[in-house]
Amino acid sequence: MKISCNIIKDLLPLYYDDICSNESRKLIEEHIKTCDDCKLELKKYDMKLEGVDSMNNEININEANMIKNISKKWKRDKKTSFLLGTTIVSIIASISSIIAYNAHGSYVAEDGRLVEMFAFIPLAFLFGLISVISIASLVVLSLIRYFGKQK
Ligand SMILES: [Zn+2]
């Protein structure tokens, strides 16, 4: 009778703990002789027991690294979202300054002076400048990240 690997793998824990019937034991030993896959599976039980301590240490180190990476990433993301927010806000402010300037229009006052909302022009330029600087910082930041990752 040919037993499937899945049945053997189900029985392996019992075999390893020495609580399976003699019949099952014989079946497993017979199968392992011809099946490297299941032999390897049985070896894993040995390795698991021996490696529990070192594996736990490894897990702790991995967890510590993961937390470190997450906090690092979070800090970087905070910087990015700050710059992104500044960019979006200043672009909107710049555009609305231009729109406000155009919407308000100009008119000639009674005394003959031309009245315009000139204040919106430097405002638009100022916000435009801020958005350019933010975009440049974002580009520089992502470039630093890109080349930092490649190392
Ligand atoms: Zn097998």
Residues whose N, C-alpha, C, O or C-beta is under 5 A from the ligand:
A	BS01	ZN	C5 C35 D37 C38
